[in-house]
Amino acid sequence: MLSKRIIPCLDVRDGQLTKGVKFQGNIDLGDPVAVARRYYEEGADEIVFYDITASAEGRNVFLDVVERVAESIFIPFSVGGGIDSVAQMRAVLLAGAEKVSLNSAAVKRPELISEGAAAFGSQAIVLGMDARRAPVSPDRPSGYEIVVRGGRTPTGLDALAWAQKAEKLGAGEICLNAIDTDGTKDGYELTLTRMIAEAVSIPVIASGGAGEPRHIHEALTEGRASAALVASIVHFNEYSIPELKRYLAERGCPVRPAPAAKTL
């Protein structure tokens, strides 16, 4: 059985690590490079870096931060934020990332996914999905819709249909962020996560809502996710990555062990 992954998420604004609740009320938490290095040393399986205002501000991702983070860690590293062309994908990958995350731009122009997959391989293309609950309708039968531009703009697009379309276009992975639970620390949106994970054959990363180790276990088991994105739970030193991995391993969840020296 493939190991489940624990993936710290670094939301970056103006070069600083930041965290909010439901995409609002962000506070700055320091240097993302130093934080990424610490998570790498603790045994994180991957790192995700989002330039959270790039899309809304209509600019490119901060490549200097990408380069500095990539120089500091030796695990897979995914980058998202304002990426809307193959040329920008190439720039991010050349800066040191292994994967690019496409979100708002892919909703606007879905063929961007297939263009990226053709140029760099599906393994390098992650679909970032920001979804929230919405009234069930003929256009949104799943009861969840996609929002874009950092959660600011509803699209009316059905979340389940979009996930399935993205897979057909060549996305190699889906990072599913549930806005209704983002930053709340009340647990992941298990219904949405399981719905998407069971509907596609590519890995699904659960994102939004981890407040204690039990929530991560639920996302990886009940939610059928391949990985769990974590932010507040580790950013505010409530739990370390080794502690999270020990909890999962003790309950039979396959994880890559954290370095022994970092579990003390």
C-alpha positions as MATLAB code, in Angstrom:
seq = 'MLSKRIIPCLDVRDGQLTKGVKFQGNIDLGDPVAVARRYYEEGADEIVFYDITASAEGRNVFLDVVERVAESIFIPFSVGGGIDSVAQMRAVLLAGAEKVSLNSAAVKRPELISEGAAAFGSQAIVLGMDARRAPVSPDRPSGYEIVVRGGRTPTGLDALAWAQKAEKLGAGEICLNAIDTDGTKDGYELTLTRMIAEAVSIPVIASGGAGEPRHIHEALTEGRASAALVASIVHFNEYSIPELKRYLAERGCPVRPAPAAKTL';
ca = [
       0.000    0.000    0.000;
       1.279    3.444   -0.890;
       2.291    5.647    2.010;
      -0.046    8.485    2.906;
       1.582   11.912    2.767;
       1.668   14.812    5.201;
       2.149   18.060    3.257;
       2.632   21.404    5.011;
       1.094   24.283    3.090;
       2.939   27.588    2.964;
       0.621   30.434    1.988;
       2.855   33.362    1.054;
       1.855   37.009    0.765;
       4.404   39.751    0.061;
       7.204   37.274    0.700;
       5.923   36.289    4.164;
       4.268   33.111    5.392;
       0.643   33.925    6.260;
      -2.474   32.120    7.479;
      -6.150   33.009    7.584;
      -9.543   31.435    8.174;
     -11.784   30.709    5.181;
      -9.350   32.785    3.075;
      -9.808   35.876    5.275;
      -8.147   37.636    8.228;
      -4.618   36.569    7.354;
      -1.759   37.178    9.776;
       1.934   37.009    8.911;
       3.983   34.200   10.452;
       7.527   34.845    9.244;
      10.013   33.632    6.663;
       8.645   30.810    4.458;
      12.160   29.621    3.627;
      13.067   28.952    7.255;
       9.706   27.318    7.919;
       9.978   25.084    4.838;
      13.434   23.963    5.976;
      12.127   23.079    9.437;
       9.286   21.007    8.020;
      11.675   19.209    5.685;
      13.935   18.350    8.606;
      10.946   17.107   10.643;
       9.980   14.628    7.928;
       7.381   16.328    5.753;
       6.718   14.307    2.612;
       6.233   17.346    0.380;
       5.810   21.108    0.631;
       3.137   23.183   -1.088;
       3.738   26.881   -1.666;
       0.864   29.175   -2.672;
       1.390   32.816   -3.595;
      -2.112   33.599   -2.374;
      -2.560   37.058   -3.899;
      -0.868   36.539   -7.272;
      -4.065   35.543   -9.069;
      -6.226   38.287   -7.555;
      -3.520   40.891   -8.265;
      -2.970   39.644  -11.817;
       0.764   39.063  -11.452;
       3.236   36.203  -11.635;
       4.312   34.072   -8.685;
       7.321   35.231   -6.631;
      10.119   33.226   -8.242;
      12.783   34.465   -5.820;
      10.952   32.862   -2.902;
      10.490   29.675   -4.937;
      14.228   29.530   -5.624;
      15.172   30.066   -1.982;
      12.714   27.456   -0.732;
      13.849   24.932   -3.348;
      17.475   25.427   -2.306;
      16.578   24.654    1.300;
      14.646   21.389    0.963;
      15.121   18.043   -0.766;
      11.580   16.743   -1.054;
       8.928   17.355   -3.732;
       7.793   20.951   -3.847;
       4.618   22.268   -5.504;
       3.980   25.927   -6.364;
       0.760   27.750   -7.225;
      -0.473   31.293   -7.606;
      -1.150   33.261  -10.767;
       0.284   30.633  -13.136;
      -1.551   30.985  -16.441;
       0.806   29.865  -19.205;
       3.240   27.124  -20.140;
       6.010   29.707  -20.005;
       5.190   30.498  -16.374;
       5.025   26.804  -15.538;
       8.475   26.369  -17.054;
       9.827   29.303  -15.037;
       8.502   27.818  -11.785;
       9.912   24.375  -12.556;
      13.277   25.849  -13.523;
      13.251   27.770  -10.233;
      13.288   24.420   -8.449;
       9.720   23.193   -8.034;
       8.746   19.642   -9.024;
       5.080   20.496   -9.603;
       2.901   23.455  -10.523;
      -0.591   24.001   -9.178;
      -3.157   25.441  -11.578;
      -6.329   26.943  -10.203;
      -8.123   30.086  -11.411;
      -6.375   30.132  -14.790;
      -7.368   26.527  -15.482;
     -11.017   27.297  -14.776;
     -10.845   30.179  -17.212;
      -8.974   28.149  -19.841;
      -9.132   24.382  -19.156;
      -6.791   23.523  -22.019;
      -3.990   24.989  -19.887;
      -4.006   21.667  -18.011;
      -3.457   19.597  -21.151;
      -0.821   22.038  -22.417;
       1.109   21.689  -19.176;
       0.770   17.923  -19.124;
       2.020   17.696  -22.719;
       5.016   19.913  -21.966;
       6.079   18.560  -18.566;
       4.113   15.364  -17.897;
       0.950   14.851  -15.863;
       3.025   14.184  -12.737;
       4.030   17.862  -12.743;
       0.471   19.246  -13.020;
      -1.671   19.640   -9.908;
      -5.221   20.939  -10.122;
      -5.848   23.278   -7.212;
      -9.576   23.276   -6.453;
     -11.147   25.791   -4.077;
     -14.675   24.544   -3.428;
     -17.535   25.469   -1.143;
     -21.052   24.258   -0.434;
     -23.766   25.546   -2.749;
     -27.443   24.764   -3.300;
     -27.964   21.654   -5.409;
     -29.116   22.568   -8.896;
     -29.061   21.057  -12.384;
     -25.742   22.853  -12.958;
     -24.339   21.882   -9.546;
     -25.658   18.376   -8.785;
     -22.845   17.659   -6.305;
     -23.851   20.534   -4.015;
     -20.385   22.074   -4.211;
     -19.124   24.819   -6.505;
     -15.709   26.045   -7.562;
     -14.589   29.530   -6.569;
     -11.558   31.335   -7.969;
      -9.294   34.341   -7.394;
      -8.349   33.303   -3.893;
     -11.893   32.321   -2.965;
     -13.280   35.698   -3.970;
     -15.272   34.801   -7.091;
     -17.920   32.047   -7.412;
     -18.051   30.321  -10.788;
     -21.189   28.180  -10.581;
     -19.000   25.288  -11.790;
     -19.799   21.942  -10.200;
     -16.827   20.709   -8.163;
     -17.237   17.021   -9.010;
     -17.636   17.654  -12.739;
     -14.578   19.922  -12.737;
     -12.413   17.317  -10.993;
     -13.369   14.652  -13.520;
     -12.773   16.989  -16.450;
      -9.376   18.015  -15.137;
      -8.307   14.390  -14.849;
      -9.297   13.772  -18.480;
      -7.327   16.852  -19.528;
      -4.167   15.467  -17.924;
      -3.963   16.654  -14.326;
      -1.869   14.218  -12.315;
      -3.151   15.172   -8.880;
      -5.889   17.243   -7.232;
      -5.406   19.453   -4.212;
      -8.917   19.934   -2.866;
      -9.320   22.889   -0.551;
     -12.694   23.136    1.170;
     -13.315   26.800    1.890;
     -16.069   26.035    4.408;
     -13.531   24.355    6.711;
     -10.336   26.195    5.762;
      -8.437   27.357    8.837;
     -11.287   26.439   11.205;
      -9.424   23.491   12.768;
     -12.753   21.669   13.067;
     -11.826   18.879   10.659;
     -11.680   18.359    6.913;
     -14.754   18.393    4.676;
     -15.018   14.612    4.502;
     -18.112   14.408    2.307;
     -16.569   16.498   -0.459;
     -13.171   14.848   -0.127;
     -14.568   11.334   -0.377;
     -16.838   12.321   -3.272;
     -13.908   13.587   -5.327;
     -11.484   10.819   -4.319;
     -13.950    8.110   -5.339;
     -14.754    9.799   -8.653;
     -11.198   10.114  -10.003;
      -8.258    7.744  -10.305;
      -5.539   10.312   -9.569;
      -4.366   11.189   -6.026;
      -6.470   13.667   -4.047;
      -4.940   15.856   -1.347;
      -7.369   16.885    1.392;
      -6.995   20.515    2.437;
      -8.731   22.806    4.898;
      -9.625   22.168    8.512;
      -6.979   20.116   10.367;
      -7.014   20.948   14.069;
      -5.845   17.703   15.644;
      -4.298   14.401   14.510;
      -7.696   12.692   14.441;
      -8.818   14.984   11.645;
      -5.898   13.947    9.462;
      -6.601   10.273   10.089;
     -10.239   10.824    9.124;
      -9.270   12.544    5.862;
      -6.920    9.711    4.907;
      -9.362    6.934    5.825;
     -12.993    8.092    5.734;
     -12.187   10.782    3.176;
     -10.144    8.396    1.009;
      -7.486   11.077    0.439;
      -3.957   10.136   -0.590;
      -2.452   13.008    1.380;
      -3.393   15.683    3.876;
      -2.396   19.324    3.642;
      -1.654   20.886    7.023;
      -1.147   24.521    7.955;
      -2.384   26.055   11.231;
      -1.880   22.828   13.172;
       1.869   22.953   12.482;
       2.417   26.679   11.887;
       1.299   27.480   15.434;
       3.348   24.609   16.930;
       0.301   22.733   18.175;
       1.662   19.469   16.772;
       4.898   18.557   15.046;
       5.055   16.480   11.890;
       6.710   13.572   13.772;
       3.839   13.621   16.286;
       1.279   13.530   13.484;
       3.040   10.660   11.770;
       3.326    8.656   14.987;
      -0.404    9.089   15.580;
      -1.208    7.833   12.081;
       1.233    4.916   12.233;
      -0.150    3.758   15.590;
      -3.564    3.499   13.942;
      -2.379    1.468   10.998;
      -2.150    4.297    8.494;
       0.896    3.755    6.241;
       3.244    6.754    6.463;
       6.910    7.339    5.753;
       8.633    7.507    9.150;
       9.927   10.871   10.310;
      13.668   11.110   11.051;
      14.280    9.509   14.440;
      16.409   12.391   15.664;
      13.548   14.822   15.087;
      10.947   12.919   17.156;
      12.425   13.742   20.554;
];
